[in-house]
Amino acid sequence: MSPKNFKDFLTIGLCLQTGPDSFKVLIGPFTLVPMEEIHTSKSSTFLYKAEFWDFIKTDVFTAQNFVYKASEAFDLNREEIIRLLQKEVSETASLEWQPAAEQGFKEQFDWSQKLFKNNVVKKTVPVISQSCHTGIGENLKIAMLLNLLKQKSFGWTYAYFENGKGFIGHTPEILLEWNRKAQMAQTVALAGTLANIPGAKAVISDDAKIRQEHNYVIDDLQLKLSSFHAEREKTEVLELKHLLHLQTRFNIPMKDLSTFITCIQLLHPTAAMGVYPHNAEVLKEMSLFELQKNRGPFAGPIGIVDQNQALVVVPIRGIMFNDDGASIYSGCGVTAESQYESEIQELENKRNSVKKMLGLMND
């Protein structure tokens, strides 16, 4: 990959971690492609990209709206990307963050509790955001991505740039991963969070509210995958540097890319990001809250697709930016047993973990 290629990526492109030290870099401009080209192309790598609420904005949530052909694609390892980034000018910054939009979150929380009381749904995922009005220039974007790449931790680093705006982060959550050779796909229920402090690992597995929230996501996936003969693994504790989660993996027999894309459309949004049980009318109502309207790509599926492998992640634990400023969104699973102050604290823990990973806050 030449320095010019890399400059092009920083203008419009995607970097996605695909393994412990392996990354795929796609360079735009990106063009929508028909399904026929996706299924017949032997060498092209495609970008799958949708904003979170796109599935209710279109009459039919189909791949034709969200799969793009890249102008160029490269496979790089961690050290190669770090070297390319270090050739660019980088900087650190102390961003001036505004208070989190707590009132907007409370509106969603109170709305959710009314739904629970009336037995409409059992779980929702309200979101909150914290913003700064400092311009996020190219140098700071490079510095944030470098910070992520220099930390080897569980998850998938992602960065998307598009003419001065985009998002960068490191997510612990995939929506779906597929390998043609193994003829197998995998998704994961990831729900239930505690700060990673001494003693928390013993608490998270036995906490009734956290376990219930996680089980709702398991039930949602089992229902959506009922025709796919998916096999569920044992629930375990995922230990990240700053947070703990409950996670349960699902292995799905899958022979071809067409089935993968069909499954993506079926899974999004999972109960980890949407509502449980799945309810189209409740989701539409949820989308009308101001913070939900403005979440853009936060937790909207993004990934890479080709004839041999595909990986679509849920882009959480990141920062969205443009030339005028930036926002960090975080969400939390809410049930009838949720305590408002506990959820506010969980959301702050998630935002702080993002700032620390990106080098925007001391660890």
N, C-alpha and C positions, 0 to 999 in steps of 0.2 A: 504494500500500500504506500503510495507516494505521499509526500507532504501536501501536494495539491489535492489529492484524493481526500486527505484528512481535513483540509480546509473546507472542502465541499461538504463533508459530513457535518462540520460545525455550523454550516449554513442551513442545510436541510438533510437530515439523516437520523438513523436509529442505531444505537449500540445496545445490544442485549446479551447478557451473560447466558451461556447455554450449558456450562459445566463449571467445575471448580475453578479452572483457570482459562476457560475457552469462551470466546465472544464472537458474535456475528455482528458485522457492521454493514448496514445498508445505506446507500447514498441515493438521494433524490435528484431531480424531482420524481415523485411517485405518481403513477397513472393507474386509474381503475381498470381492472381487467375482467373480461367475461369468464364465467365458470369453465367454459370449454378450454380456455388457455391454461387455467390453473391445473386442470386434470390431465392435459396432454403435454405440457412443458416438461422436458427432461432435465433441464439445467437451471431454470430460473428460480430465484428465491424471491418470495413475495412478503410484503408487509401486511399484517392484519392489524387494523387500527379502528377502534370505535370509541366515541365518548360514552360515558356511563348511560345516559338516557336515550341514546340513539335507538334502542330497541322499541321505545314507545313513540318515536317520532316518525317511524316509517311504517307503511301499510304492511309490509312483509319484511321481517328481520332476516335478510338473506346476505350471503357472502358477496353478492355483486356490489353491495354498497360499501364494503369494508375491506376488500382485498385489493392491494395495489402492487404493481410491478415496480421493482427498484431499478434505477439506472445502472447501479453497480453493487456488487456484494463481495465482502471479504471475510475470511475466517482469520482471526487474530488471537494470540494468547494475551494474558494479563500484562506481561512485561513489555510486549510490543506496543500495546496501547499506552502504557505509562510512558514509554520513551517518546512516543509521538506527542503526547500531551505536554511533556516536560520541555519540548522544543518551543512550545508556545509560551507567551508571557502569562504567568499566573499571579494571583494575589489572594490575600485573605481579607475578610471584611467583618466588621461588627454591625450587623443590620439593626436598624431601629424598628422593633416589632410593635405593632399596635396591640391593645388588649384583644384577646380572643373574642369572637362573636358569640358570647354566651347567651344573649337574649334569643338569637336565632336558633340556637340549640334547644333552649328551654321550650320554645314553641313546638318543636318536633317531639320533644320528650312528653309534654303534656298531651299532645294529640295522640301519641302512642298509647299512653295510659288509658285514654278514653276508649280506644280500640280494644285494648285488652279487657277492660271492664265489660264491654259489650260483646265479648267473645268473637270479634271479627277476625283478628289474627293473634298470634302468641308472641311474635318477635318482630322488631323493626331495627333499622340501623340509621339513627339520626347522625348527622355530620356537623362539624364545627370547623371554622377556619380562623387562622391568624395571619395577618397581612403586614407587609412593610411597603413603604413607598420609595424605597431606594432602587434606582435602576440596576438591573442585573445584566451587566455587560458580558462580553465574551470571556474576558479574563477570569471573572468570578465563576462563570459556568465551568471553565476548565479546572479551576481550583477545586470546586465541589466534586466534579467527577474524579479528579485525582485522589481526593480524600477517600472516596468510596473504593476505588481500585486498590489502594494501599492497605485496605483492611480485608483480610480473608475471613469471612464469616458466612454462616449459612444464609442462602437466599440468592437472589438474582438482581444484579445491578442493571439498571436501564437508564437510557438517556435519549430523549427525542428533541431534535432541534428543527425549527421551521421559521426561518426569516425573522429572528429576534425573539421568538417565543418558544415555549416548550416545557419539558418537565424532566427532572432527574431524581433518581431515588434507588433504593435497595429494598425489594419486596421479599417477604418470606412466603408468598402465596402464588402458586400457579393456578390457572384455571384448567388447563389441559396440556399434557405433553404426550407426544406420540413418536414411536420409532417403527419404521416399516420392517426392518430386519427382524425385530422381536415380535412384530404384529401385536403390539400392546400399547395402550395409552394409560395415563395415570392422572387422576385429579386428587384433590385433598380437601377435607373439611378442616378449616382453620378458624377456630372461634373460641373465645374465653381467654382473658388476658390478666396478668398480674405483673407488677414491677418485679424485676429480677433482683430481689434483696435476700439476705440470709433467711432461710426457713420457708421461702415462698414456694419452692418446688413441692414441698410436702403439703402445702395448703391448697394449691390449685387443683389437684386431683380430687380432693374431697369437698371442695366448695360446691354446695348444692346449686346455687344460681349459675355459676360458671359451667358446671356439668350439664345443666338443663339447656343453657344457651348453645353449648356444643352439640348436644343431642339433636336439637332442632335442625342444625346444619347437616348432620348425618342423615336425618330422616328426609330432608329436602333432596339431597343427592341420591339417596336410594330410590326415591320415587322417580326422579328425572332419568335415572339410569336403569330403570326396571326392565327395559327391553334390550339392554346391552350386556346382560350376564356379568355385571361387575362384581368383583370380589373385594370385600372390605377387610382391611387389616386392623390390628389392635390399636386402640387409642393410646397415644403416648404424649409426654410433655416435650414440647419443643423449647429448648433453652437458647435464647439469643443473648447478646451482650447486656442489653438493658431491660428486656421483657421476656416473659414466659407466655406460651400459648399451649392450648390443647390442640392436637392434630390427629386426624385419622385419614389414612391413605386409601384410595380405591384404585384397583387395577382392572382395566377394561380391555378385553380382547378386541382388537381393531385392525383390519387388514389394509385399509386404504385411506387416502387423504380426504376423499369425499365424505366418508363417515366421520372423520375428525371434524370437519367444518360443520357438519350437521349437529354434532355433539356440542360444539362451542355455542351454536345458536340456542341450543336447548338449555345449556347450563346457566348462561348469563341472564340475570344476576342470580347467583346462589343466595341462600339464606344468610350467608356470612356477610353479604353486602346489601341484600334487599329486605324482603319480608318473609315470614313463615306463618302459616302455609302461604305458598305463592298465590297472590291475589292481584289480578291486573288492575282492578279499580283502585285498590289501596295504593299500589305503586304509582298510578297516575296522579292520585291525590298527593302522595308524598313528593312527587317531582315538582309540585307547585310552590313549595317552600323556597324562599329566596336563596338560602345556602345550597339547597339541592339544585336549583336552577343553574347556579354559578360553578358547580363542581367540575364541569367540563370533562377532562379525561381521568379524573381521580377515580380509580377502581374500574375504569372502562377497559375492556380487553385490548391488549397490544402484544404483538409477537411476530415470529417469523414462520413461514410455511414453505416447504418444498416437497418434492416427491419422496424423500427419504426420511425426513424428520420434520417435526413441527413443535413449536413451543409458544404458548400464549399465556402470559402472566397477568396478574391483577396488580396494576401499578398503584400500590399504597406505599406509605413510608417514604414520601418524596416531597419535592417542592415544585410548584408550578410558577412560571415566570414570564415576564415580557420586559420590554425596555423601560417600563414605568415602575415596576415593582414585582413583588412575589407573594405567594400565599402557600401556606402549609395546611392541608385539609387532613382531618382525622375523623374516624367514625367509631361507634361502639355499638355492640349488640345490646338492645334494651328489651327487657321482659317485664311482666307485672311485678316481679320481685326486685327490680332495679331501684337503687337508691341514687337520687340525683347527684349528690355531692361525690359519691364514689365514681360515678360515670365521668363527671367533670375532671376528677383527678386522673382517671385512666386516660382520658383524651390528652391531658397535659403531658402525661408520661410518654405517650406516643409521639407528640410533637417534639418534645425534648430529645427523644431518641433520634429523630430525624435531624435535628440541628447538630447533635453531636456527631452523627455519621458524616454529615456534609462539612464538618469543620466550622460551623457557625456558632458553636457553643462549646465551652470547655467541658471535657469529659469528667 
